[in-house]
Each structure stands twice: as structure tokens, then as C-alpha cells.
Amino acid sequence: MSAQTNKNRRRFIQQMTGLGVLGLAAAGGILGAPYLEAEGPRLRPPGAVPEEEFIGLCIKCGQCLQVCPYDAIRLEDIDGRAGVGMAYIEPRERGCYLCAAFPCILACPSGALNHEHDSIEYIHMGIAVVHNPQGCLAKTGEPVPDAAIDRIYEHTRVLTPEERRNRKAVIWDDDPEKTVLQKKLLQKLEKHRGEQPCTICADMCPYPDDPSKAIGMVDAKGGGLLPEIREACNGCGACVELCPTDVIKIIPRKSYADLYGKGKSNA
């Protein structure tokens, strides 16, 4: 089977979310497919219960995907690395932007996303790590390239082909709320085009009220700056998506204390 056929099949199955688990089975014949063990835990949507419970509770209905204002949530395909049809986030393609009302949690009918954990103090998806500090533009002093900004336009689904080609994120009065939110994200990101030094991860962090509790820029050894991951980071993955050089990763299901310990610096 060709790579393009595989890609088309994946897109088709993911778009069938409105059918629920029976619709997915009828469309793709996956109801009887064996559970595929993940290589490691996926990044789950906000409010996800512990992984073993999540696997048992997620009914693969796609309700969380449908209400996500940023198109961050996906459903695992049959040739993926986790349970078929289960909700996850691939942060390099679209991070979570910590919506105030957490509609994904409210939409979950099974308890896989805990309805009692629908506020920011309960959201612990994972923790960010700077895995390649020498490649960070803030460390090297290089400006943010156009390609880094353009990449986000390419995977922003609400844009028309013309908006993608022209790199425009004009907000119209009659745009749906989801479109408005994603275009505002692009407008904010545009301010960093050519920026030197790069501060995208810290400036664009969606942690509410005070993003500096989750991430900030600090002086690096040997010169330049580096992002410092801080205790409030909850692994939303927005910094991973927006980083021009892919130097930040999310470790799902881990906390700040797990990786850094109380009060330790990680820059």
C-alpha cells in the first residue's frame, strides 16, 4: 500500500469521529482490531485520568475532538502506536492552548477526561524538557526564520488555501469562534517573525494569568538565552508546536518534580 493511500486512510478515519465507535467500525472495519500497545504514553487531552484508566474508559467517540477550539485533539489510527480511536495530542502538529472552559473535558461522556478536573490547577498532561539546548535560536542568537512561522500556517486547518498561500490571518466579523481563536494565535506569532533573540516559547505560552510560572527565558552558560521550564508547566505542548528548531519535547504523564525536583534549575 502506498504512503499516500495510508495517509488518505488515516485522514478518512479521523474525520469519522461523529459516527462514534460503531461508525468507526463500520467505516474502517476496526472494531475487532487488536489493541496496539503504545511505545510510550501518548500526550492525552486535558483532564485525562491515569493512563490505564484512560485506556479502559475512552470509548473513542471523538466528542473531545469535535469541540476542541484549536483542532489539537486527534484519534489514533489503526497503524498508529496507541489504542485505535483513542484521543491524543501530537504537540509538534498542534499543541493544547488551555481553553478557559476546557470544552474537551465537558464533552467527554465516559469519564476518561475527568469532569471534576476542568480548571487549570488540575491540568497535568506532562512536562516540557529542553532536549537540545545548543540548537535553540535564543542560544545561538539567530533570528526566527520565515519558514518557522510559515509552518504553523500550513497546519492550521481553519485557514483557506488562499490564507495559507498569502500567510494571512485576517479576522472577519462572521468567522466562527474557533477560526477567530486560531487566527489570533497566528497574528500573535507574526510578531516574532525575524525576532532576535527568539522568545516564542515563553511569550506564547498559554498558561493563564502568568505564563512565567510555567516557562521563561534565562541567561545560558556561555552566552545567549535558554528557556527555563518552571513548576507550573503542565505539558500542554504549545511551546513544542511553536518552537522554530524543535528543541523542546513533552514527556507525557510526568510532573516537574519527576524530572527536575523541587526548586532545581533546568536551563
Secondary structure, DSSP 8 states (H G I E B T S, - for coil): --HHHHHHHHHHHHHTGGGHHHHHHHHH--TT------SS--B--TTB--HHHHHHH-----HHHHH-TT--EEE--TTSSS-TT-EEE-TTT------TT-HHHHH-SSSSB-TT--SGGG---EEEEE--GGG-HHHH-----HHHHHHHHHT-TTS-HHHHHHT-----TTS-HHHHHHHHHHHHHHTTTT-SS--HHHHT---SS-GGGTEEEEE-TTSSEEEEE-TT-----HHHHH-TT--EEEEET--HHHHT-TT----
